[in-house]
Amino acid sequence: MNASTTTYDESKIKTLSSLEHIRKRPGMYIGRLGDGSNQNDGIYILLKEVVDNSVDEFIMGAGKRIDINIDEKGFVQVRDYGRGIPLGKVIDCVSTINTGAKYNTDVFQFSVGLNGVGTKAVNALSDVFTVTSHRDGDFFKASFRSGKLCDKEQGETKEKNGTLIEFLPSAEMFPDFAFDPDFIAKRLWRYAYLNAGLKIYFDKKLYHSTNGLLDLLHKELDGAELYDPIYHRDDTLEFSFSHTDAFGDCYYTFVNGTYTNEGGTHLSAFREGILKGINEFSGKKFVNTDVRDGIVGTLAVKIKDPVFESQTKNKLGNTEVRSWIVNKVKDVVSKALYKDTESAQRLIDKIIRNENVRKELQSVRTEARANAKKVALKIHQLKDCKYHPSRKKPSAPGKENMVFITEGQSAAGSIVSARDPMTQAVFSLKGKPLNVFGQKMTTLYKNEEMFSLMRALDIEESISDLRYDKVILATDADVDGLHIRNLLLTFFLHYFEPLVKLGHVHILETPIFRVRNKKETIYCYSDKEKVSATKKLQGSGRQKINVETTRFKGLGEISPKEFKQFIGDNIRLRCVTLDSLSEVAKVLSFYMGKNTPARREYIMENLKLEL
């Protein structure tokens, strides 16, 4: 090797400023970038970091209102009415890493942004960033461009105390981004439920809750609870739960105001506390599985030094919180059941039903597993990938593995030939899956197709055992394909609802049209894109260029060479999301239930004919 190419001296050592480092390695600070089409995209993390600071003011008793505005260009304004950043430290607080009052527990006892990075990341990843602090009749304003200070001013003001943050996300980091109001609304409702009494105004709407997590639980259940929820709130712990007739358990957990969608030690302690409280009251020894099945719960804890397993704070790692959460939850649950004997009896009846179902399933499970071993040691419908991250150490962003669920061998053949065998697996259905709405859990074990799919995903014992980061429904865009997609969604929502809630289930978007001339080919995902592509390839001159348009009827018509473009770096996925748990039962009942006349009437009323 040429020595000149391996010279290692002082000139090769680089020191980046804190904001330059954020711009160079944004994934370390906000996770994924994205364009705003996914609720976990970076622009929502930027908004969250700013709003978190305003909420912290409310938590500390300063300021009960937050105003949020976002214009059509994505320019964000967040104004709180707290104490305002101390005027002499405004610039440092938004531009120097490890600077902030949140290291001082006298000022901020329970804060999420303990690393001093929040607004610095927003500043670094914005084309325009301005901070204005109003404090006791004086103000200080600092303006930045791409993280670099470009202007500052100070003087007197008649504005109320508080802080105004304004920013426009970087066009370089977030090309063609757009905020989705529905994603923002969902986040703001969480803030409202976690901070009873706080008023947040956004898009001419007020987000406000008086009963905290109890309001959140009622919203999610919408009358589906089997008994009046058990609810508790004190300075450091708030929780509520009830049982439903659904399969599995579902929780909304938070630490210092941040949604921990992967749970953590606080959630495991919460579950253990519920189990011990019920057993103490009943004098029985119910097992964890029987108690948990059907639970929907909300949990929020406040701790001074939270340790998260990632910068984006999805999972709590503090082990010292376990014992006090377990003991507190156990005492609250036990006392609540003694006070409300009617609810207690309904809860115990539900657990006994769960126990009976589990025992009924044991023999069915044994038989199903034995039959599966007779057929083959491997799942013959699955073409697996080689890379499977440990659940204890999940995939890094950009290195996720995935499984495509296809409808038949023709579509599977194209994907198998075009996939990356390291990270992309394929599970091919033999035909239309069973409509499992309203079916017992035993049906899952008696149906070979559904049982094989459950085994392939490894979610029989727990959703946390899932072998893939993304479960992708890859069906045709025709009527049959959409029907199969709905049947699969029904399967996941009915038996494995948390899989959808945690954002693992996606829909693969594939092109419907191929538009090309002799020089260029454009793949189109809608009629609108087809019209635009046709105009572009025909040219603007008097003599139009001949354009060939091909409509793909199914995935099997797309050659492996073409397919590689659609499942590679430019893959288009739509994450399946839930507005609320209460909507799931209603939607499944209407579209997948036995109410055929009502569905037919709905279709006839909403039928649109294109001429």
URNORFEN-V102990 format. One record per residue. N is the residue number from 1. PHI is phi in degrees with one decimal (* if undefined). Layout:
{{N;PHI} {N;PHI}}
This chain:
{{1;*} {2;-66.2} {3;-62.1} {4;-64.7} {5;-85.7} {6;-118.8} {7;-61.2} {8;-127.3} {9;-139.7} {10;-58.5} {11;-68.7} {12;-87.6} {13;-87.0} {14;-119.6} {15;-117.9} {16;-94.5} {17;-67.9} {18;-59.3} {19;-73.4} {20;-63.6} {21;-65.3} {22;-62.2} {23;-68.1} {24;-76.0} {25;-129.6} {26;-61.7} {27;-60.3} {28;-67.4} {29;-107.0} {30;-125.8} {31;75.6} {32;-79.9} {33;-91.6} {34;80.7} {35;-112.7} {36;99.8} {37;-81.5} {38;-118.0} {39;-65.7} {40;-99.4} {41;-64.7} {42;-59.1} {43;-62.5} {44;-76.3} {45;-67.2} {46;-60.2} {47;-61.7} {48;-60.7} {49;-59.9} {50;-71.5} {51;-65.1} {52;-53.7} {53;-63.2} {54;-68.6} {55;-66.4} {56;-58.6} {57;-62.5} {58;-62.9} {59;-58.7} {60;-85.7} {61;83.5} {62;-122.6} {63;95.0} {64;-111.8} {65;-138.6} {66;-132.9} {67;-108.1} {68;-125.2} {69;-132.6} {70;-136.0} {71;-87.1} {72;-65.8} {73;-89.1} {74;92.6} {75;-77.6} {76;-107.2} {77;-129.4} {78;-127.9} {79;-119.0} {80;-112.5} {81;-124.8} {82;-87.3} {83;-83.6} {84;81.5} {85;-65.8} {86;-50.9} {87;-59.0} {88;-77.7} {89;-121.3} {90;-59.4} {91;-63.4} {92;-61.1} {93;-67.2} {94;-112.7} {95;-139.0} {96;-115.4} {97;-58.3} {98;64.9} {99;-121.1} {100;164.0} {101;-83.5} {102;-77.5} {103;-81.3} {104;-98.2} {105;-71.9} {106;-73.5} {107;-97.0} {108;-128.1} {109;-78.2} {110;-130.5} {111;-125.3} {112;-80.2} {113;-80.2} {114;-73.0} {115;-89.0} {116;67.4} {117;-107.8} {118;-32.9} {119;-68.6} {120;-65.0} {121;-65.1} {122;-62.1} {123;-60.7} {124;-65.1} {125;-102.2} {126;-121.5} {127;-68.3} {128;-130.1} {129;-143.9} {130;-133.5} {131;-124.0} {132;-129.8} {133;-111.0} {134;-107.3} {135;-148.7} {136;52.7} {137;89.6} {138;-121.9} {139;-138.5} {140;-139.2} {141;-126.9} {142;-130.6} {143;-118.5} {144;-128.7} {145;-125.7} {146;51.0} {147;87.1} {148;-107.6} {149;-62.7} {150;-123.6} {151;-164.6} {152;-152.5} {153;-154.6} {154;-151.1} {155;171.6} {156;-92.1} {157;-150.8} {158;-102.1} {159;-68.4} {160;-69.2} {161;-55.1} {162;143.4} {163;-127.7} {164;-115.9} {165;-112.2} {166;-127.6} {167;-154.8} {168;-123.6} {169;-52.7} {170;-61.4} {171;-67.1} {172;-71.9} {173;-77.7} {174;-126.0} {175;-64.2} {176;56.4} {177;-77.8} {178;-155.0} {179;-76.9} {180;-95.4} {181;-57.6} {182;-67.5} {183;-63.1} {184;-65.4} {185;-59.5} {186;-62.7} {187;-66.5} {188;-67.5} {189;-62.4} {190;-63.3} {191;-58.1} {192;-64.5} {193;-66.5} {194;-80.2} {195;-134.0} {196;-54.5} {197;103.4} {198;-71.5} {199;-113.2} {200;-117.2} {201;-109.4} {202;-149.0} {203;54.3} {204;63.2} {205;-129.2} {206;-97.6} {207;-110.1} {208;-154.8} {209;-135.1} {210;-102.7} {211;-114.9} {212;58.2} {213;-65.5} {214;-67.1} {215;-63.7} {216;-62.7} {217;-63.7} {218;-61.5} {219;-65.0} {220;-70.4} {221;-85.3} {222;48.6} {223;90.0} {224;-84.7} {225;-69.0} {226;-85.8} {227;-155.6} {228;-60.0} {229;-58.3} {230;-84.9} {231;-135.6} {232;-147.1} {233;-147.1} {234;-138.9} {235;-66.0} {236;-120.6} {237;-142.0} {238;-138.3} {239;-155.6} {240;-155.3} {241;-160.3} {242;-154.9} {243;-101.1} {244;-127.1} {245;-88.4} {246;-76.1} {247;-82.5} {248;73.5} {249;-125.3} {250;-142.4} {251;-135.0} {252;-116.4} {253;-116.3} {254;-141.1} {255;-129.1} {256;50.1} {257;91.5} {258;-99.8} {259;-72.4} {260;-101.9} {261;-68.8} {262;-101.2} {263;71.9} {264;134.4} {265;-65.7} {266;-66.9} {267;-71.6} {268;-63.3} {269;-68.6} {270;-60.5} {271;-60.2} {272;-65.0} {273;-63.7} {274;-61.9} {275;-58.8} {276;-67.3} {277;-65.4} {278;-67.8} {279;-66.9} {280;-64.6} {281;-69.3} {282;-82.1} {283;74.3} {284;-108.3} {285;-122.8} {286;-64.5} {287;-91.1} {288;-56.6} {289;-60.1} {290;-69.0} {291;-73.7} {292;-76.9} {293;-61.5} {294;99.3} {295;-74.1} {296;-122.2} {297;-135.7} {298;-125.0} {299;-146.8} {300;-137.6} {301;-123.3} {302;-120.8} {303;-133.6} {304;-75.2} {305;-128.6} {306;-67.8} {307;-116.5} {308;-104.5} {309;-82.5} {310;-156.3} {311;-62.3} {312;-84.3} {313;59.2} {314;-89.6} {315;-145.6} {316;-83.2} {317;-112.8} {318;-62.2} {319;-88.4} {320;-71.3} {321;-82.3} {322;-57.9} {323;-62.9} {324;-71.8} {325;-68.6} {326;-56.6} {327;-66.3} {328;-66.9} {329;-62.9} {330;-57.5} {331;-64.1} {332;-63.7} {333;-63.8} {334;-60.0} {335;-65.4} {336;-63.7} {337;-70.6} {338;-65.8} {339;-74.4} {340;-120.3} {341;-68.6} {342;-66.7} {343;-64.6} {344;-59.9} {345;-65.5} {346;-64.9} {347;-63.4} {348;-63.8} {349;-60.5} {350;-63.0} {351;-64.2} {352;-65.4} {353;-63.1} {354;-60.0} {355;-63.5} {356;-65.7} {357;-64.3} {358;-62.2} {359;-68.0} {360;-64.3} {361;-72.5} {362;-57.2} {363;-69.7} {364;-65.7} {365;-61.8} {366;-59.7} {367;-65.8} {368;-64.1} {369;-67.7} {370;-65.2} {371;-63.2} {372;-64.2} {373;-69.5} {374;-67.3} {375;-68.3} {376;-171.4} {377;-72.2} {378;-102.1} {379;-83.8} {380;-67.2} {381;-82.9} {382;-106.7} {383;-101.9} {384;-78.9} {385;-102.8} {386;-88.3} {387;-97.6} {388;-134.0} {389;-67.3} {390;-70.0} {391;-65.9} {392;-75.7} {393;-133.5} {394;-62.2} {395;-62.6} {396;-76.0} {397;-53.5} {398;91.4} {399;-121.6} {400;-69.7} {401;-99.4} {402;-154.1} {403;-125.9} {404;-93.3} {405;-100.5} {406;-111.8} {407;-105.2} {408;114.2} {409;-73.4} {410;-65.0} {411;-66.8} {412;-61.7} {413;-59.7} {414;-64.7} {415;-69.5} {416;-60.3} {417;-71.4} {418;-97.4} {419;-70.8} {420;-94.0} {421;-64.0} {422;-72.4} {423;-124.8} {424;-122.4} {425;-108.1} {426;-135.1} {427;-116.5} {428;-103.0} {429;-77.1} {430;-79.4} {431;-167.4} {432;-70.7} {433;-69.2} {434;-71.6} {435;-78.3} {436;-94.7} {437;-60.1} {438;82.2} {439;-83.7} {440;-73.7} {441;-64.3} {442;-62.5} {443;-59.7} {444;-60.6} {445;-84.5} {446;-88.7} {447;-97.6} {448;-58.9} {449;-62.7} {450;-69.6} {451;-65.5} {452;-64.2} {453;-65.2} {454;-62.2} {455;-66.2} {456;-61.9} {457;-82.7} {458;61.4} {459;-115.4} {460;-63.8} {461;-83.5} {462;-161.1} {463;-62.8} {464;-67.9} {465;-87.5} {466;-48.5} {467;-84.5} {468;-130.9} {469;-72.1} {470;-130.5} {471;-107.2} {472;-112.1} {473;-84.8} {474;-112.7} {475;-111.7} {476;-63.2} {477;-89.0} {478;-89.7} {479;-61.6} {480;-62.9} {481;-63.8} {482;-66.8} {483;-63.7} {484;-62.6} {485;-59.4} {486;-64.6} {487;-65.3} {488;-68.0} {489;-62.4} {490;-61.8} {491;-58.6} {492;-68.5} {493;-69.4} {494;-77.2} {495;-101.4} {496;-133.7} {497;-56.4} {498;-59.2} {499;-59.9} {500;-76.3} {501;-59.4} {502;-85.2} {503;81.5} {504;-85.4} {505;-93.5} {506;-131.0} {507;-115.7} {508;-81.3} {509;-93.8} {510;-121.1} {511;-65.5} {512;-93.6} {513;-127.8} {514;-119.7} {515;-113.9} {516;-151.9} {517;-119.8} {518;-69.1} {519;-106.1} {520;-143.2} {521;-125.9} {522;-125.8} {523;-97.9} {524;-120.5} {525;-103.9} {526;-159.0} {527;-63.4} {528;-62.9} {529;-65.0} {530;-63.5} {531;-61.7} {532;-63.9} {533;-66.4} {534;-61.3} {535;-61.4} {536;-66.2} {537;-77.1} {538;-72.8} {539;86.3} {540;-104.5} {541;-76.0} {542;-65.2} {543;-93.8} {544;-72.2} {545;-82.6} {546;-65.0} {547;-124.5} {548;-104.1} {549;-116.7} {550;-118.1} {551;-100.7} {552;-84.9} {553;-80.6} {554;-155.5} {555;-65.3} {556;-66.2} {557;-81.7} {558;-89.2} {559;-66.7} {560;-53.8} {561;-62.3} {562;-70.3} {563;-60.4} {564;-57.9} {565;-70.0} {566;-95.6} {567;-122.7} {568;-99.3} {569;-62.3} {570;-98.6} {571;-58.2} {572;-106.4} {573;-124.8} {574;-113.5} {575;-75.1} {576;-80.5} {577;-121.0} {578;-113.2} {579;-71.9} {580;-161.7} {581;-62.8} {582;-64.0} {583;-73.4} {584;-59.8} {585;-61.2} {586;-65.6} {587;-66.7} {588;-63.5} {589;-62.6} {590;-74.1} {591;-87.5} {592;-119.9} {593;-83.8} {594;-97.9} {595;-93.6} {596;-55.1} {597;-59.3} {598;-66.2} {599;-65.6} {600;-61.5} {601;-63.5} {602;-62.3} {603;-62.4} {604;-64.8} {605;-72.7} {606;-110.4} {607;-70.0} {608;-121.6} {609;-103.9} {610;-100.4} {611;-99.2}}
